């Protein structure tokens, strides 16, 4: 029954646009809507970005999918652009976590040549405080996002040969190489 209602809803919402506007006009309206969403994101977060609507499908160099809306000057499709923006938001959220300053301090001591401990530092993402839990719940895959940011922190401090991150589900292990 629920499936039948979904079909009926789709028929009354999507089909009239195609029937009354025609396939080309419905596609153009959808592309314009996507471009307008990109303009809105750009106005708020990234003033350089401009959506480009193409006349035919082209392959995105980043995700290898055909698309008709690209974002200039990044030379990527709208999906890749939105993914990059989401990662940028994750970076801002991660830097606000309570344990992040300790990681920055730890990498600083490693960079200065002092090794505070030879043991593995473990971060358990299931046993974080309520404030950190709320921030982590806003991130799609928190363990992967934090691992990526720790790797960026390690690379930025030229410590790739001294430190590495290992991930097991909700556990992150920062250990000497």
KOLLO-905557 format. One record per residue (C-alpha): residue in three letters; x, y, z. Coordinates in steps of 0.25 Angstrom, whole numbers. Each point is the difference from the previous one (the first is absolute). Example, Ala and Ser with C-alpha at 12.3 -4.5 7.8 and 13.67 -1.06 7.14 Angstrom:
<rec><resn>ALA</resn><X>49</X><Y>-18</Y><Z>31</Z></rec>
<rec><resn>SER</resn><X>6</X><Y>14</Y><Z>-2</Z></rec>
! end
This chain:
<rec><resn>UNK</resn><X>0</X><Y>0</Y><Z>0</Z></rec>
<rec><resn>UNK</resn><X>11</X><Y>10</Y><Z>4</Z></rec>
<rec><resn>UNK</resn><X>7</X><Y>-3</Y><Z>-14</Z></rec>
<rec><resn>UNK</resn><X>-13</X><Y>3</Y><Z>-7</Z></rec>
<rec><resn>UNK</resn><X>-1</X><Y>13</Y><Z>7</Z></rec>
<rec><resn>UNK</resn><X>14</X><Y>3</Y><Z>-3</Z></rec>
<rec><resn>UNK</resn><X>-2</X><Y>-3</Y><Z>-15</Z></rec>
<rec><resn>UNK</resn><X>-13</X><Y>9</Y><Z>0</Z></rec>
<rec><resn>UNK</resn><X>8</X><Y>12</Y><Z>6</Z></rec>
<rec><resn>UNK</resn><X>11</X><Y>-2</Y><Z>-10</Z></rec>
<rec><resn>UNK</resn><X>-10</X><Y>0</Y><Z>-11</Z></rec>
<rec><resn>UNK</resn><X>-7</X><Y>13</Y><Z>4</Z></rec>
<rec><resn>UNK</resn><X>13</X><Y>7</Y><Z>4</Z></rec>
<rec><resn>UNK</resn><X>10</X><Y>-4</Y><Z>-11</Z></rec>
<rec><resn>UNK</resn><X>-8</X><Y>-4</Y><Z>-12</Z></rec>
<rec><resn>UNK</resn><X>-8</X><Y>14</Y><Z>-1</Z></rec>
<rec><resn>UNK</resn><X>14</X><Y>7</Y><Z>-1</Z></rec>
<rec><resn>UNK</resn><X>4</X><Y>-9</Y><Z>-11</Z></rec>
<rec><resn>UNK</resn><X>-13</X><Y>0</Y><Z>-7</Z></rec>
<rec><resn>UNK</resn><X>-3</X><Y>15</Y><Z>1</Z></rec>
<rec><resn>UNK</resn><X>14</X><Y>5</Y><Z>-2</Z></rec>
<rec><resn>UNK</resn><X>6</X><Y>-11</Y><Z>-9</Z></rec>
<rec><resn>UNK</resn><X>12</X><Y>-8</Y><Z>3</Z></rec>
<rec><resn>UNK</resn><X>10</X><Y>11</Y><Z>-4</Z></rec>
<rec><resn>UNK</resn><X>-7</X><Y>11</Y><Z>8</Z></rec>
<rec><resn>UNK</resn><X>-1</X><Y>-10</Y><Z>12</Z></rec>
<rec><resn>UNK</resn><X>15</X><Y>-3</Y><Z>-1</Z></rec>
<rec><resn>UNK</resn><X>4</X><Y>14</Y><Z>-1</Z></rec>
<rec><resn>UNK</resn><X>-9</X><Y>4</Y><Z>12</Z></rec>
<rec><resn>UNK</resn><X>7</X><Y>-11</Y><Z>8</Z></rec>
<rec><resn>UNK</resn><X>14</X><Y>5</Y><Z>-5</Z></rec>
<rec><resn>UNK</resn><X>-4</X><Y>15</Y><Z>4</Z></rec>
<rec><resn>UNK</resn><X>-4</X><Y>-5</Y><Z>14</Z></rec>
<rec><resn>UNK</resn><X>13</X><Y>-7</Y><Z>2</Z></rec>
<rec><resn>UNK</resn><X>8</X><Y>12</Y><Z>-5</Z></rec>
<rec><resn>UNK</resn><X>-8</X><Y>9</Y><Z>9</Z></rec>
<rec><resn>UNK</resn><X>3</X><Y>-8</Y><Z>12</Z></rec>
<rec><resn>UNK</resn><X>15</X><Y>1</Y><Z>-4</Z></rec>
<rec><resn>UNK</resn><X>-2</X><Y>15</Y><Z>-1</Z></rec>
<rec><resn>UNK</resn><X>-6</X><Y>0</Y><Z>14</Z></rec>
<rec><resn>UNK</resn><X>11</X><Y>-8</Y><Z>6</Z></rec>
<rec><resn>UNK</resn><X>11</X><Y>9</Y><Z>-7</Z></rec>
<rec><resn>UNK</resn><X>-7</X><Y>12</Y><Z>5</Z></rec>
<rec><resn>UNK</resn><X>1</X><Y>-4</Y><Z>14</Z></rec>
<rec><resn>UNK</resn><X>13</X><Y>-8</Y><Z>1</Z></rec>
<rec><resn>UNK</resn><X>9</X><Y>1</Y><Z>-13</Z></rec>
<rec><resn>UNK</resn><X>-1</X><Y>13</Y><Z>-8</Z></rec>
<rec><resn>UNK</resn><X>9</X><Y>-6</Y><Z>-11</Z></rec>
<rec><resn>UNK</resn><X>-9</X><Y>-11</Y><Z>-4</Z></rec>
<rec><resn>UNK</resn><X>-9</X><Y>1</Y><Z>-12</Z></rec>
<rec><resn>UNK</resn><X>-9</X><Y>-11</Y><Z>-6</Z></rec>
<rec><resn>UNK</resn><X>0</X><Y>-3</Y><Z>-15</Z></rec>
<rec><resn>UNK</resn><X>-11</X><Y>-7</Y><Z>-7</Z></rec>
<rec><resn>UNK</resn><X>5</X><Y>-8</Y><Z>-12</Z></rec>
<rec><resn>UNK</resn><X>-7</X><Y>-3</Y><Z>-13</Z></rec>
<rec><resn>UNK</resn><X>3</X><Y>-15</Y><Z>1</Z></rec>
<rec><resn>UNK</resn><X>6</X><Y>-10</Y><Z>10</Z></rec>
<rec><resn>UNK</resn><X>14</X><Y>1</Y><Z>4</Z></rec>
<rec><resn>UNK</resn><X>9</X><Y>-9</Y><Z>8</Z></rec>
<rec><resn>UNK</resn><X>4</X><Y>6</Y><Z>14</Z></rec>
<rec><resn>UNK</resn><X>15</X><Y>-1</Y><Z>1</Z></rec>
<rec><resn>UNK</resn><X>-1</X><Y>-3</Y><Z>15</Z></rec>
<rec><resn>UNK</resn><X>-11</X><Y>-10</Y><Z>2</Z></rec>
<rec><resn>UNK</resn><X>-1</X><Y>-5</Y><Z>-15</Z></rec>
<rec><resn>UNK</resn><X>-15</X><Y>1</Y><Z>-1</Z></rec>
<rec><resn>UNK</resn><X>-8</X><Y>7</Y><Z>-11</Z></rec>
<rec><resn>UNK</resn><X>-6</X><Y>13</Y><Z>4</Z></rec>
<rec><resn>UNK</resn><X>-5</X><Y>13</Y><Z>-6</Z></rec>
<rec><resn>UNK</resn><X>2</X><Y>10</Y><Z>11</Z></rec>
<rec><resn>UNK</resn><X>15</X><Y>3</Y><Z>3</Z></rec>
<rec><resn>UNK</resn><X>6</X><Y>10</Y><Z>11</Z></rec>
<rec><resn>UNK</resn><X>10</X><Y>10</Y><Z>-5</Z></rec>
<rec><resn>UNK</resn><X>12</X><Y>2</Y><Z>3</Z></rec>
<rec><resn>UNK</resn><X>1</X><Y>-14</Y><Z>7</Z></rec>
<rec><resn>UNK</resn><X>-3</X><Y>-8</Y><Z>-13</Z></rec>
<rec><resn>UNK</resn><X>-9</X><Y>-10</Y><Z>7</Z></rec>
<rec><resn>UNK</resn><X>-15</X><Y>-4</Y><Z>0</Z></rec>
<rec><resn>UNK</resn><X>-10</X><Y>6</Y><Z>10</Z></rec>
<rec><resn>UNK</resn><X>1</X><Y>-13</Y><Z>8</Z></rec>
<rec><resn>UNK</resn><X>15</X><Y>0</Y><Z>2</Z></rec>
<rec><resn>UNK</resn><X>-1</X><Y>15</Y><Z>4</Z></rec>
<rec><resn>UNK</resn><X>-11</X><Y>-3</Y><Z>10</Z></rec>
<rec><resn>UNK</resn><X>9</X><Y>-11</Y><Z>6</Z></rec>
<rec><resn>UNK</resn><X>12</X><Y>9</Y><Z>1</Z></rec>
<rec><resn>UNK</resn><X>-9</X><Y>10</Y><Z>7</Z></rec>
<rec><resn>UNK</resn><X>-5</X><Y>-11</Y><Z>10</Z></rec>
<rec><resn>UNK</resn><X>15</X><Y>-4</Y><Z>3</Z></rec>
<rec><resn>UNK</resn><X>3</X><Y>15</Y><Z>3</Z></rec>
<rec><resn>UNK</resn><X>-11</X><Y>1</Y><Z>10</Z></rec>
<rec><resn>UNK</resn><X>5</X><Y>-13</Y><Z>6</Z></rec>
<rec><resn>UNK</resn><X>14</X><Y>6</Y><Z>2</Z></rec>
<rec><resn>UNK</resn><X>-7</X><Y>12</Y><Z>8</Z></rec>
<rec><resn>UNK</resn><X>-7</X><Y>-10</Y><Z>8</Z></rec>
<rec><resn>UNK</resn><X>12</X><Y>-9</Y><Z>3</Z></rec>
<rec><resn>UNK</resn><X>8</X><Y>12</Y><Z>5</Z></rec>
<rec><resn>UNK</resn><X>-10</X><Y>3</Y><Z>10</Z></rec>
<rec><resn>UNK</resn><X>1</X><Y>-13</Y><Z>7</Z></rec>
<rec><resn>UNK</resn><X>5</X><Y>-1</Y><Z>14</Z></rec>
<rec><resn>UNK</resn><X>11</X><Y>-9</Y><Z>-3</Z></rec>
<rec><resn>UNK</resn><X>5</X><Y>7</Y><Z>-13</Z></rec>
<rec><resn>UNK</resn><X>10</X><Y>10</Y><Z>8</Z></rec>
<rec><resn>UNK</resn><X>6</X><Y>-12</Y><Z>6</Z></rec>
<rec><resn>UNK</resn><X>3</X><Y>-6</Y><Z>-13</Z></rec>
<rec><resn>UNK</resn><X>6</X><Y>13</Y><Z>-5</Z></rec>
<rec><resn>UNK</resn><X>9</X><Y>1</Y><Z>12</Z></rec>
<rec><resn>UNK</resn><X>4</X><Y>-15</Y><Z>-2</Z></rec>
<rec><resn>UNK</resn><X>4</X><Y>2</Y><Z>-14</Z></rec>
<rec><resn>UNK</resn><X>8</X><Y>13</Y><Z>4</Z></rec>
<rec><resn>UNK</resn><X>8</X><Y>-8</Y><Z>10</Z></rec>
<rec><resn>UNK</resn><X>3</X><Y>-10</Y><Z>-10</Z></rec>
<rec><resn>UNK</resn><X>4</X><Y>11</Y><Z>-10</Z></rec>
<rec><resn>UNK</resn><X>10</X><Y>5</Y><Z>10</Z></rec>
<rec><resn>UNK</resn><X>7</X><Y>-13</Y><Z>1</Z></rec>
<rec><resn>UNK</resn><X>-6</X><Y>-4</Y><Z>14</Z></rec>
<rec><resn>UNK</resn><X>-8</X><Y>-13</Y><Z>0</Z></rec>
<rec><resn>UNK</resn><X>-9</X><Y>1</Y><Z>12</Z></rec>
<rec><resn>UNK</resn><X>-3</X><Y>-15</Y><Z>0</Z></rec>
<rec><resn>UNK</resn><X>3</X><Y>-12</Y><Z>-9</Z></rec>
<rec><resn>UNK</resn><X>-14</X><Y>-5</Y><Z>3</Z></rec>
<rec><resn>UNK</resn><X>-12</X><Y>0</Y><Z>-9</Z></rec>
<rec><resn>UNK</resn><X>-10</X><Y>12</Y><Z>3</Z></rec>
<rec><resn>UNK</resn><X>-15</X><Y>-5</Y><Z>-2</Z></rec>
<rec><resn>UNK</resn><X>-12</X><Y>8</Y><Z>-2</Z></rec>
<rec><resn>UNK</resn><X>-13</X><Y>-7</Y><Z>2</Z></rec>
<rec><resn>UNK</resn><X>-11</X><Y>8</Y><Z>-7</Z></rec>
<rec><resn>UNK</resn><X>-11</X><Y>-7</Y><Z>7</Z></rec>
<rec><resn>UNK</resn><X>5</X><Y>5</Y><Z>14</Z></rec>
<rec><resn>UNK</resn><X>0</X><Y>15</Y><Z>-3</Z></rec>
<rec><resn>UNK</resn><X>-7</X><Y>11</Y><Z>8</Z></rec>
<rec><resn>UNK</resn><X>-14</X><Y>4</Y><Z>-3</Z></rec>
<rec><resn>UNK</resn><X>5</X><Y>13</Y><Z>-7</Z></rec>
<rec><resn>UNK</resn><X>10</X><Y>-8</Y><Z>-9</Z></rec>
<rec><resn>UNK</resn><X>-11</X><Y>-10</Y><Z>-3</Z></rec>
<rec><resn>UNK</resn><X>-9</X><Y>11</Y><Z>-5</Z></rec>
<rec><resn>UNK</resn><X>11</X><Y>5</Y><Z>-9</Z></rec>
<rec><resn>UNK</resn><X>3</X><Y>-14</Y><Z>-5</Z></rec>
<rec><resn>UNK</resn><X>-14</X><Y>-3</Y><Z>-3</Z></rec>
<rec><resn>UNK</resn><X>0</X><Y>11</Y><Z>-10</Z></rec>
<rec><resn>UNK</resn><X>11</X><Y>-7</Y><Z>-8</Z></rec>
<rec><resn>UNK</resn><X>-4</X><Y>-11</Y><Z>-10</Z></rec>
<rec><resn>UNK</resn><X>12</X><Y>-9</Y><Z>3</Z></rec>
<rec><resn>UNK</resn><X>7</X><Y>5</Y><Z>13</Z></rec>
<rec><resn>UNK</resn><X>11</X><Y>-10</Y><Z>1</Z></rec>
<rec><resn>UNK</resn><X>4</X><Y>2</Y><Z>-15</Z></rec>
<rec><resn>UNK</resn><X>-1</X><Y>15</Y><Z>1</Z></rec>
<rec><resn>UNK</resn><X>9</X><Y>1</Y><Z>13</Z></rec>
<rec><resn>UNK</resn><X>10</X><Y>-10</Y><Z>-6</Z></rec>
<rec><resn>UNK</resn><X>1</X><Y>8</Y><Z>-12</Z></rec>
<rec><resn>UNK</resn><X>2</X><Y>13</Y><Z>8</Z></rec>
<rec><resn>UNK</resn><X>10</X><Y>-7</Y><Z>9</Z></rec>
<rec><resn>UNK</resn><X>8</X><Y>-4</Y><Z>-13</Z></rec>
<rec><resn>UNK</resn><X>-1</X><Y>14</Y><Z>-5</Z></rec>
<rec><resn>UNK</resn><X>6</X><Y>5</Y><Z>13</Z></rec>
<rec><resn>UNK</resn><X>11</X><Y>-10</Y><Z>0</Z></rec>
<rec><resn>UNK</resn><X>4</X><Y>3</Y><Z>-14</Z></rec>
<rec><resn>UNK</resn><X>-1</X><Y>15</Y><Z>2</Z></rec>
<rec><resn>UNK</resn><X>10</X><Y>-2</Y><Z>12</Z></rec>
<rec><resn>UNK</resn><X>9</X><Y>-9</Y><Z>-9</Z></rec>
<rec><resn>UNK</resn><X>-2</X><Y>-12</Y><Z>9</Z></rec>
<rec><resn>UNK</resn><X>-4</X><Y>-10</Y><Z>-10</Z></rec>
<rec><resn>UNK</resn><X>12</X><Y>-8</Y><Z>3</Z></rec>
<rec><resn>UNK</resn><X>-2</X><Y>1</Y><Z>15</Z></rec>
<rec><resn>UNK</resn><X>-15</X><Y>-2</Y><Z>3</Z></rec>
<rec><resn>UNK</resn><X>-11</X><Y>-7</Y><Z>-7</Z></rec>
<rec><resn>UNK</resn><X>-15</X><Y>-2</Y><Z>3</Z></rec>
<rec><resn>UNK</resn><X>-7</X><Y>-13</Y><Z>0</Z></rec>
<rec><resn>UNK</resn><X>-15</X><Y>-1</Y><Z>0</Z></rec>
<rec><resn>UNK</resn><X>-9</X><Y>-12</Y><Z>5</Z></rec>
<rec><resn>UNK</resn><X>-15</X><Y>4</Y><Z>0</Z></rec>
<rec><resn>UNK</resn><X>-2</X><Y>10</Y><Z>11</Z></rec>
<rec><resn>UNK</resn><X>15</X><Y>0</Y><Z>5</Z></rec>
<rec><resn>UNK</resn><X>11</X><Y>8</Y><Z>-5</Z></rec>
<rec><resn>UNK</resn><X>15</X><Y>-4</Y><Z>3</Z></rec>
<rec><resn>UNK</resn><X>11</X><Y>11</Y><Z>-1</Z></rec>
<rec><resn>UNK</resn><X>13</X><Y>-8</Y><Z>1</Z></rec>
<rec><resn>UNK</resn><X>14</X><Y>2</Y><Z>-3</Z></rec>
<rec><resn>UNK</resn><X>5</X><Y>-6</Y><Z>-13</Z></rec>
! end
